[in-house]
């Protein structure tokens, strides 16, 4: 009983500095659903992969659709789907939080992580509460833990806004050093490739297929674009691999 009371007290205290926000998010002139997606680490090897779409209604609220998958070395396994309404709240710091109502799991998802000093392993039952994301500009959302703190500030471990529809890609992929590029043969457009999506799978297969340094490997799949900030602080469009259909080192014959 005491444990339940103590947990409830913590939850009430955490919410006491929230104030209903009138900010339009996503903006009302976007007449279609706006989608963010990305992975949240749940341990050293696995991630929770989220796709959340939002449609604004009255200022500070709207509708959402949420799909969640457990991402392991074996692939993606769907763990849940929700839809309902979201509400935005402002904090004294100026941060905007988006609360997705009725989006919790009865037992949650076990998340293990290291303490700030790296010496201890801690656990929490993540997602036993409604999903809460923090706005970081118009193109990124940061996932918050049960205490209302960011799980990670790494760009690869948060949600990015799609700036295009999902489309078919076909061309040459090359992994060079710590970055990658994709030349889309149907549009004659070269894209920097984001580390989000199926980047890790694409680079693993690339090194299995490539016979020479900087060699282009044929890749066909689906992708979408996001806005990404480079090392010089410049915003640019980058490609996110959504699905890989084929990768081969053999030349493509029309």
C-alpha positions in Angstrom: 0.0 0.0 0.0 2.8 2.4 1.0 4.6 1.5 -2.3 1.6 2.4 -4.4 1.0 5.7 -2.5 4.7 6.6 -3.0 4.6 5.8 -6.7 1.4 7.9 -7.1 3.0 10.8 -5.2 6.0 10.8 -7.6 3.7 10.8 -10.6 1.6 13.7 -9.3 4.8 15.7 -8.5 6.2 15.1 -11.9 3.0 16.4 -13.6 2.6 19.4 -11.3 4.7 21.7 -13.4 2.9 21.0 -16.6 0.5 23.5 -18.1 -1.8 22.9 -21.1 -0.2 24.3 -24.2 -2.1 26.2 -26.9 0.7 25.6 -29.4 -0.4 24.0 -32.6 1.6 20.8 -33.1 1.7 19.7 -35.7 0.7 22.9 -37.5 -2.9 23.2 -38.7 -2.0 24.1 -42.3 -0.7 20.5 -42.7 -4.0 18.9 -43.9 -2.6 15.4 -43.8 -1.2 13.1 -41.1 2.4 14.0 -40.2 4.6 11.0 -39.3 7.6 10.7 -37.0 9.5 7.5 -36.6 12.6 6.2 -34.9 14.1 3.8 -32.4 14.4 4.0 -28.6 17.0 1.8 -26.9 15.6 -0.7 -24.4 19.0 -2.4 -23.7 22.5 -2.7 -25.2 21.2 -4.8 -28.1 17.5 -4.1 -28.7 15.3 -1.1 -29.4 11.6 -0.1 -29.4 10.8 1.2 -32.9 8.0 3.7 -33.1 5.9 5.2 -35.9 3.6 7.9 -34.7 1.3 9.9 -37.0 -0.5 13.1 -35.8 -3.3 15.1 -37.2 -4.0 18.5 -35.5 -7.4 19.5 -34.2 -8.0 22.3 -31.7 -4.9 24.2 -30.5 -2.9 21.9 -28.3 -4.5 18.7 -29.2 -5.3 16.3 -32.1 -5.5 12.7 -33.2 -2.7 10.1 -33.3 -2.0 6.7 -34.6 0.9 4.7 -33.1 2.7 1.5 -34.2 5.4 -0.1 -32.1 7.9 -2.8 -32.8 10.6 -4.6 -30.9 13.8 -4.4 -33.0 16.3 -7.2 -32.4 19.1 -8.8 -34.5 16.4 -11.1 -35.8 14.3 -8.2 -37.2 11.1 -6.3 -36.2 8.3 -7.8 -34.1 5.1 -5.9 -33.7 4.3 -5.3 -30.1 1.4 -2.9 -30.2 -0.9 -0.4 -32.0 -2.8 2.5 -30.5 -5.0 5.4 -31.8 -6.7 8.2 -29.9 -6.0 11.8 -29.0 -2.9 13.6 -28.0 -2.5 16.8 -25.9 0.5 19.2 -25.7 1.7 20.7 -22.4 4.3 23.4 -21.7 6.8 23.3 -18.9 8.4 26.3 -17.0 11.6 25.6 -19.0 9.7 26.3 -22.2 9.8 22.6 -23.3 6.7 21.3 -25.1 5.6 17.7 -24.2 3.2 15.6 -26.3 1.1 13.2 -24.2 -0.5 10.3 -26.1 -3.6 9.3 -24.2 -4.5 5.7 -23.6 -1.2 4.4 -25.0 0.2 2.4 -22.1 0.8 -1.4 -21.8 -0.4 -3.3 -18.7 3.0 -4.8 -18.1 5.2 -2.4 -20.1 8.5 -3.2 -21.8 11.5 -3.9 -19.7 14.2 -1.3 -20.2 17.7 -1.8 -18.8 20.3 1.0 -18.9 23.5 2.1 -17.2 23.6 4.7 -14.5 25.3 8.1 -15.5 28.6 6.9 -14.0 28.4 3.7 -16.0 28.9 1.5 -13.0 25.4 0.2 -12.3 22.7 -1.4 -14.4 19.2 0.0 -13.7 15.8 -1.2 -14.9 12.4 0.3 -15.5 9.1 -0.9 -16.8 8.9 1.5 -19.8 5.5 2.1 -21.4 3.5 1.2 -18.4 2.5 4.9 -18.6 1.2 6.8 -21.6 3.9 7.6 -24.2 5.4 11.1 -23.7 7.6 12.8 -26.3 9.3 16.2 -26.1 9.3 18.5 -29.0 12.8 19.4 -30.3 12.1 21.8 -33.1 9.7 20.8 -35.9 11.6 17.8 -37.1 12.6 15.7 -34.0 10.8 14.3 -31.0 12.7 13.0 -27.9 11.3 10.1 -26.0 11.0 10.6 -22.2 11.4 7.9 -19.5 9.1 7.3 -16.5 10.7 10.2 -14.7 10.1 12.6 -17.6 13.8 12.7 -18.6 15.2 12.0 -22.1 16.1 8.4 -22.6 18.8 9.5 -25.1 19.7 12.7 -26.9 21.4 10.9 -29.7 19.8 11.6 -33.0 19.8 7.9 -33.9 17.8 7.1 -30.8 14.8 9.5 -31.2 12.1 10.1 -33.7 12.5 12.1 -36.9 9.8 13.6 -39.0 9.3 12.3 -42.5 9.7 15.1 -45.0 8.5 12.9 -47.9 6.2 10.0 -48.6 7.7 6.5 -48.6 8.9 5.9 -52.2 10.7 3.2 -54.2 14.5 3.7 -54.6 16.9 1.9 -57.0 20.6 2.7 -57.4 24.1 2.5 -56.0 24.9 2.5 -52.3 28.4 3.1 -50.9 29.6 3.1 -47.4 32.7 5.3 -47.0 34.4 5.7 -43.6 31.7 6.7 -41.1 29.2 7.9 -43.7 27.2 6.6 -46.7 25.8 7.9 -49.9 23.1 6.6 -52.3 22.9 7.5 -56.0 19.3 7.1 -57.1 19.5 6.0 -60.7 15.9 6.9 -61.8 16.2 10.5 -60.6 20.0 11.1 -61.0 20.0 12.3 -57.4 22.6 11.6 -54.8 21.5 11.4 -51.1 23.4 11.3 -47.9 22.1 8.3 -46.0 20.9 8.6 -42.4 21.9 6.1 -39.7 18.2 5.6 -38.9 16.0 3.0 -40.4 17.7 0.0 -41.9 21.1 1.7 -42.2 22.9 -1.0 -40.0 21.5 -3.8 -42.1 22.5 -2.1 -45.4 26.1 -1.5 -44.2 26.5 -5.1 -43.0 25.4 -6.4 -46.4 27.5 -3.8 -48.2 30.7 -5.1 -46.5 29.8 -8.7 -47.4 29.3 -7.7 -51.1 31.9 -5.0 -51.8 35.2 -6.2 -53.3 36.9 -2.8 -53.5 37.1 0.4 -51.5 34.2 2.9 -52.2 32.6 0.4 -54.6 28.9 1.1 -55.3 26.5 -1.8 -54.5 23.2 -2.1 -56.3 20.3 -1.6 -53.8 16.5 -1.6 -54.4 14.0 -0.9 -51.7 11.8 1.8 -50.2 12.8 4.9 -48.3 11.7 8.4 -47.1 13.6 11.6 -46.4 14.2 13.4 -43.2 15.8 16.8 -42.3 19.2 16.1 -40.7 21.8 18.5 -39.3 25.4 17.7 -40.4 28.6 18.2 -38.4 28.8 21.9 -39.5 25.3 22.5 -38.1 23.7 22.8 -41.6 20.3 21.3 -42.2 20.0 18.9 -45.2 17.7 16.2 -46.5 18.9 12.7 -45.9 17.6 9.3 -47.0 16.2 6.7 -44.5 16.0 3.1 -45.8 12.6 1.7 -44.9 12.8 -1.6 -46.6 15.6 -3.4 -48.5 14.3 -5.6 -51.3 17.6 -6.4 -53.1 21.3 -5.8 -52.7 23.8 -7.2 -55.1 27.3 -6.6 -56.4 26.3 -7.8 -59.9 25.6 -5.1 -62.5 22.0 -4.4 -63.2 20.9 -5.3 -66.8 17.8 -3.6 -68.2 
